[in-house]
Amino acid sequence: MKIHNPFRTALVATLGVGLGILLINSVETLSSVLLYVGTALFLSLGLDPLVSFLERRRLPRWLAVLVTILAVLAIFSGIVLIILPVLVDQISQLIAQITAILSRGDLIPDLKEWMQDTFPNLQVDVVFTYVTDWLTTNLAEIGGSIGQGVLVASGAVVSGLFGAFIILILTIYLTASTPSLKRAVYQLAPSSKRDRFIDLSEQITDSVGYYVMGQVSQGVINGVLSAIYLSIIDAPFPAVLAIIAFFFSLIPLVGTLTGSTIIVLVCLIPGLGSPGIAIAAAIYYLIYMQIEAYVISPRIMSRAVAVPGAVVVVAALAGGSLLGLLGALIAIPVAASILIIYRQVLIPRMNEL
């Protein structure tokens, strides 16, 4: 191919490469904002079936959105009020025990005696001298590392709270304006294909909404039943463990299994639970997981698009690798949306060729 104007060709190529680099840098810079918007959009689609249900009960949309958001906030406020006092109490007990141990005057002699009895061939005095010298030399560096870690953790907490507030505001706005946003997007499709585009879009958004509501419903069922059963068997902190069961049930594929394993291990902690309580909890969760897989989940997810198990695994792994826990949560409805397009657009078009 003969190039008639090398300078113009090189200039256009350079501008194209520069524009591509600029777009990539812009996406990286706006990654947090895009993540907030994506999360809010996902949550608003999940709340839309509930808002539509209230609208069918003749509530105006603004009131339906307000009732839905207030109900969600009330639920999460209740969860925080359940967890926070127990968490503060446990941290206070831990600090009191550590303070009591450190304030003992015979701590060092008792520790030396225990080490000498446990390890007869160990030169305890040499070890203590080495540890003391090392701590004296590196105390300033250790203190600086701890202070830096505290600052980083504090910054992460503040950033997380700010992000949660932004997502809440965006979710309220997107939930309230979902119909108008849909109409604006539908206008982008050609008029000859607009009806088909609207039909597919409604199926996709309904599938995402029913999936989110289904996962939350399964989490509520698991949390309520866990609270009742764990209270009956005298498990430690049944309310906190029930909340753990609820949140892990939101994770597709492995959430219930992971949460159940954590709960059983907590029941094994000496001084809190016992092997008998742990065995009773393990038996219960083995039975519950079978009921959830074959009875609860098929009934709740009947209105969402069925996704094959292999696709669920691949989608969850890919989403988790890209966006962490959020990616694993939204990967399944995204896969369901792709399946809708595959079944209703791609396959019919291939059959026409």
C-alpha positions as CSV (number, residue, x, y, z in Angstrom):
1,M,0.0,0.0,0.0
2,K,1.4,3.4,-1.0
3,I,1.3,6.2,1.5
4,H,0.7,9.5,-0.3
5,N,1.1,11.8,2.8
6,P,3.4,10.2,5.4
7,F,3.3,13.2,7.7
8,R,-0.5,13.2,7.9
9,T,-0.6,9.5,8.4
10,A,2.0,9.7,11.2
11,L,0.1,12.6,12.8
12,V,-3.2,10.7,12.7
13,A,-1.6,7.6,14.1
14,T,0.1,9.6,16.9
15,L,-3.1,11.3,17.8
16,G,-4.9,8.0,17.9
17,V,-2.3,6.4,20.2
18,G,-2.4,9.5,22.4
19,L,-6.2,9.4,22.6
20,G,-6.1,5.8,23.5
21,I,-3.6,6.4,26.3
22,L,-5.7,9.4,27.5
23,L,-8.8,7.2,27.7
24,I,-7.0,4.5,29.6
25,N,-5.6,7.0,32.1
26,S,-9.1,8.6,32.5
27,V,-10.6,5.2,33.2
28,E,-7.9,4.4,35.8
29,T,-8.4,7.9,37.4
30,L,-12.2,7.5,37.5
31,S,-12.1,3.8,38.6
32,S,-13.5,4.7,42.0
33,V,-16.3,6.8,40.6
34,L,-17.2,4.1,38.0
35,L,-17.2,1.6,40.8
36,Y,-19.6,3.7,42.9
37,V,-21.9,4.2,39.9
38,G,-21.8,0.6,39.0
39,T,-22.6,-0.5,42.6
40,A,-25.4,2.0,42.9
41,L,-26.9,0.9,39.6
42,F,-26.7,-2.7,40.6
43,L,-28.5,-1.9,43.9
44,S,-31.1,0.2,42.3
45,L,-32.0,-2.6,39.9
46,G,-32.2,-4.9,42.9
47,L,-34.6,-2.5,44.6
48,D,-36.7,-1.9,41.5
49,P,-38.9,-5.0,41.9
50,L,-39.8,-4.0,45.4
51,V,-40.6,-0.4,44.3
52,S,-42.7,-1.8,41.4
53,F,-44.6,-4.0,43.9
54,L,-45.4,-0.9,46.0
55,E,-46.4,1.0,42.9
56,R,-48.9,-1.7,42.1
57,R,-50.4,-1.1,45.5
58,R,-51.2,2.4,44.2
59,L,-48.3,4.2,45.9
60,P,-46.7,7.1,44.0
61,R,-43.2,6.2,42.8
62,W,-41.5,8.8,45.1
63,L,-43.3,7.3,48.1
64,A,-42.5,3.8,47.0
65,V,-38.8,4.7,46.7
66,L,-38.8,6.5,50.1
67,V,-40.4,3.5,51.8
68,T,-38.0,1.0,50.2
69,I,-34.9,3.1,51.0
70,L,-36.1,3.6,54.6
71,A,-36.8,-0.1,55.1
72,V,-33.3,-1.0,53.8
73,L,-31.6,1.6,56.0
74,A,-33.7,0.4,59.0
75,I,-32.6,-3.2,58.4
76,F,-28.9,-2.3,58.2
77,S,-29.1,0.1,61.2
78,G,-30.6,-2.8,63.2
79,I,-27.7,-5.0,62.1
80,V,-25.2,-2.4,63.2
81,L,-27.0,-1.9,66.5
82,I,-26.8,-5.7,67.1
83,I,-23.2,-6.1,66.2
84,L,-21.7,-2.9,67.7
85,P,-22.5,-3.5,71.5
86,V,-21.2,-7.1,71.3
87,L,-18.1,-6.0,69.5
88,V,-17.4,-3.2,71.9
89,D,-18.0,-5.5,74.9
90,Q,-15.6,-8.2,73.5
91,I,-12.9,-5.6,72.7
92,S,-13.2,-4.2,76.3
93,Q,-12.9,-7.7,77.8
94,L,-9.8,-8.3,75.6
95,I,-8.2,-5.1,76.6
96,A,-9.0,-5.7,80.3
97,Q,-7.4,-9.2,80.1
98,I,-4.3,-7.9,78.3
99,T,-3.9,-5.1,80.8
100,A,-4.3,-7.5,83.7
101,I,-1.6,-9.8,82.3
102,L,0.8,-7.0,81.6
103,S,0.3,-5.4,85.0
104,R,1.4,-8.6,86.8
105,G,4.7,-8.1,88.6
106,D,5.6,-11.8,88.3
107,L,4.9,-12.0,84.6
108,I,8.5,-12.2,83.4
109,P,9.7,-14.7,86.1
110,D,6.6,-16.9,85.4
111,L,7.3,-16.8,81.7
112,K,10.9,-17.7,82.2
113,E,9.9,-20.6,84.4
114,W,7.4,-21.9,81.9
115,M,9.9,-21.7,79.1
116,Q,12.5,-23.5,81.2
117,D,10.1,-26.3,82.0
118,T,8.8,-26.6,78.5
119,F,12.2,-26.4,76.7
120,P,14.9,-27.7,79.2
121,N,17.8,-27.3,76.8
122,L,16.9,-23.6,75.9
123,Q,19.1,-20.9,77.3
124,V,16.3,-18.7,78.6
125,D,18.4,-15.8,79.9
126,V,20.3,-15.5,76.6
127,V,17.0,-15.5,74.7
128,F,15.5,-12.8,77.0
129,T,18.7,-10.7,76.7
130,Y,18.6,-10.9,72.9
131,V,14.9,-10.0,72.7
132,T,15.3,-7.1,75.1
133,D,18.3,-5.7,73.1
134,W,16.4,-6.1,69.8
135,L,13.3,-4.3,71.2
136,T,15.4,-1.5,72.5
137,T,17.2,-1.1,69.2
138,N,14.0,-1.3,67.0
139,L,11.4,0.3,69.3
140,A,11.3,3.6,67.4
141,E,10.9,1.7,64.1
142,I,8.2,-0.6,65.5
143,G,6.3,2.4,66.9
144,G,6.5,4.2,63.5
145,S,5.2,1.1,61.7
146,I,2.3,0.8,64.1
147,G,1.4,4.4,63.8
148,Q,1.6,4.3,60.0
149,G,-0.6,1.2,60.1
150,V,-3.2,3.0,62.3
151,L,-3.2,5.9,59.9
152,V,-3.7,3.7,56.9
153,A,-6.5,1.8,58.6
154,S,-8.2,5.0,59.7
155,G,-7.9,6.4,56.2
156,A,-9.4,3.2,54.8
157,V,-12.3,3.4,57.2
158,V,-13.0,7.1,56.4
159,S,-12.8,6.3,52.6
160,G,-15.1,3.3,53.0
161,L,-17.7,5.5,54.9
162,F,-17.5,8.2,52.3
163,G,-17.9,5.6,49.5
164,A,-20.9,4.1,51.2
165,F,-22.5,7.5,51.6
166,I,-21.9,8.3,47.9
167,I,-23.3,4.9,46.9
168,L,-26.4,5.5,49.1
169,I,-27.1,8.9,47.4
170,L,-26.6,7.5,43.9
171,T,-28.8,4.5,44.7
172,I,-31.6,6.8,45.9
173,Y,-31.3,8.9,42.8
174,L,-31.1,6.0,40.3
175,T,-33.9,4.2,42.0
176,A,-36.2,7.2,41.8
177,S,-35.3,8.0,38.2
178,T,-35.1,4.4,36.8
179,P,-38.1,4.9,34.4
180,S,-36.8,8.1,32.9
181,L,-33.3,6.7,32.6
182,K,-34.7,3.6,30.8
183,R,-36.7,5.8,28.4
184,A,-33.5,7.9,27.7
185,V,-31.5,4.8,26.9
186,Y,-34.3,3.3,24.8
187,Q,-34.3,6.4,22.5
188,L,-30.7,5.5,21.5
189,A,-32.0,2.4,19.6
190,P,-33.2,2.7,16.0
191,S,-37.0,3.0,15.8
192,S,-37.2,-0.2,13.7
193,K,-35.5,-2.3,16.4
194,R,-36.6,-0.3,19.4
195,D,-39.4,-2.7,20.5
196,R,-37.0,-5.6,20.5
197,F,-34.3,-3.6,22.3
198,I,-36.9,-2.6,25.0
199,D,-38.0,-6.2,25.4
200,L,-34.4,-7.5,25.9
201,S,-33.5,-4.6,28.2
202,E,-36.5,-5.2,30.4
203,Q,-35.7,-8.9,30.6
204,I,-32.1,-8.1,31.6
205,T,-33.1,-5.5,34.3
206,D,-35.8,-7.7,35.6
207,S,-33.3,-10.6,35.8
208,V,-30.8,-8.5,37.7
209,G,-33.5,-7.2,40.1
210,Y,-34.9,-10.6,40.8
211,Y,-31.5,-12.1,41.3
212,V,-30.6,-9.4,43.9
213,M,-33.9,-9.7,45.7
214,G,-33.5,-13.5,45.6
215,Q,-30.0,-13.4,47.2
216,V,-31.2,-11.0,49.9
217,S,-34.2,-13.2,50.6
218,Q,-32.0,-16.3,50.9
219,G,-29.7,-14.3,53.3
220,V,-32.6,-13.3,55.4
221,I,-33.9,-16.8,55.6
222,N,-30.5,-18.2,56.6
223,G,-30.0,-15.4,59.1
224,V,-33.3,-15.8,60.8
225,L,-33.2,-19.6,61.0
226,S,-29.5,-19.4,62.2
227,A,-30.5,-17.0,65.0
228,I,-33.3,-19.3,66.2
229,Y,-31.3,-22.5,66.0
230,L,-28.0,-21.1,67.5
231,S,-30.0,-19.6,70.4
232,I,-31.6,-23.1,71.0
233,I,-28.2,-24.8,71.2
234,D,-26.6,-22.0,73.3
235,A,-24.0,-21.1,70.7
236,P,-21.8,-18.1,71.5
237,F,-23.1,-14.7,70.2
238,P,-26.0,-16.2,68.2
239,A,-27.1,-12.7,66.9
240,V,-23.6,-12.0,65.5
241,L,-23.3,-15.5,64.0
242,A,-26.7,-15.1,62.4
243,I,-25.5,-11.8,60.8
244,I,-22.4,-13.6,59.6
245,A,-24.7,-16.2,58.0
246,F,-26.8,-13.5,56.4
247,F,-23.9,-11.6,54.8
248,F,-22.2,-14.7,53.5
249,S,-25.4,-16.0,52.0
250,L,-25.3,-12.9,49.7
251,I,-22.1,-14.4,48.1
252,P,-23.1,-16.7,45.3
253,L,-21.9,-20.3,45.0
254,V,-19.7,-20.6,48.1
255,G,-21.1,-18.0,50.5
256,T,-23.3,-20.3,52.6
257,L,-20.6,-22.9,52.9
258,T,-18.0,-20.4,53.9
259,G,-20.3,-18.7,56.5
260,S,-21.3,-22.0,57.9
261,T,-17.7,-23.1,58.3
262,I,-16.8,-19.9,60.1
263,I,-19.8,-20.3,62.5
264,V,-18.8,-23.9,63.3
265,L,-15.2,-22.9,64.0
266,V,-16.4,-20.1,66.3
267,C,-18.4,-22.7,68.2
268,L,-15.2,-24.7,68.8
269,I,-13.3,-21.8,70.5
270,P,-12.5,-22.8,74.1
271,G,-14.3,-20.8,76.6
272,L,-17.0,-19.7,74.1
273,G,-18.4,-22.9,72.7
274,S,-17.8,-26.7,72.9
275,P,-17.4,-29.6,70.5
276,G,-21.0,-30.6,71.1
277,I,-22.3,-27.2,70.1
278,A,-20.0,-27.2,67.0
279,I,-21.2,-30.7,66.0
280,A,-24.8,-29.6,66.4
281,A,-24.2,-26.5,64.3
282,A,-22.4,-28.5,61.6
283,I,-25.2,-31.0,61.3
284,Y,-27.8,-28.2,61.1
285,Y,-25.9,-26.4,58.3
286,L,-25.3,-29.6,56.3
287,I,-29.1,-30.1,56.3
288,Y,-29.8,-26.5,55.6
289,M,-27.5,-26.3,52.6
290,Q,-29.3,-29.2,51.0
291,I,-32.7,-27.6,51.7
292,E,-31.4,-24.3,50.3
293,A,-30.0,-25.9,47.2
294,Y,-33.0,-28.1,46.3
295,V,-36.0,-26.2,47.8
296,I,-35.4,-22.6,48.8
297,S,-33.1,-21.4,45.9
298,P,-35.1,-22.9,43.0
299,R,-38.4,-21.4,44.3
300,I,-36.9,-17.9,45.1
301,M,-34.8,-17.8,41.9
302,S,-37.6,-19.1,39.6
303,R,-38.1,-15.6,38.1
304,A,-34.4,-15.0,37.5
305,V,-32.6,-16.4,34.5
306,A,-31.1,-19.8,35.2
307,V,-27.3,-19.9,34.9
308,P,-25.5,-23.2,34.4
309,G,-23.2,-24.2,37.3
310,A,-20.0,-24.1,35.2
311,V,-20.9,-20.5,34.1
312,V,-21.5,-19.5,37.7
313,V,-18.1,-20.8,38.8
314,V,-16.3,-19.0,35.9
315,A,-18.3,-15.8,36.3
316,A,-17.7,-15.7,40.1
317,L,-14.0,-16.3,39.7
318,A,-13.6,-13.7,36.9
319,G,-15.7,-11.1,38.8
320,G,-13.8,-11.7,42.0
321,S,-10.4,-11.3,40.3
322,L,-11.5,-8.0,38.6
323,L,-13.5,-6.3,41.4
324,G,-13.1,-8.4,44.5
325,L,-16.2,-9.3,46.5
326,L,-18.4,-6.8,44.6
327,G,-17.3,-8.4,41.3
328,A,-18.2,-11.8,42.6
329,L,-21.7,-10.5,43.6
330,I,-22.5,-8.9,40.3
331,A,-20.9,-11.5,38.1
332,I,-23.9,-13.8,38.1
333,P,-26.5,-11.3,36.9
334,V,-24.0,-10.1,34.3
335,A,-23.6,-13.7,33.1
336,A,-27.4,-14.1,33.1
337,S,-27.7,-10.9,31.0
338,I,-25.2,-12.3,28.5
339,L,-27.1,-15.6,28.3
340,I,-30.3,-13.7,27.5
341,I,-28.6,-12.0,24.6
342,Y,-27.0,-15.2,23.5
343,R,-30.2,-17.2,23.5
344,Q,-32.6,-14.5,22.1
345,V,-30.3,-12.6,19.7
346,L,-27.2,-14.6,18.7
347,I,-28.7,-18.0,18.2
348,P,-31.8,-16.9,16.2
349,R,-29.5,-14.8,14.0
350,M,-27.2,-17.8,13.4
351,N,-30.2,-19.9,12.6
352,E,-31.2,-17.4,9.9
353,L,-27.9,-17.7,8.1
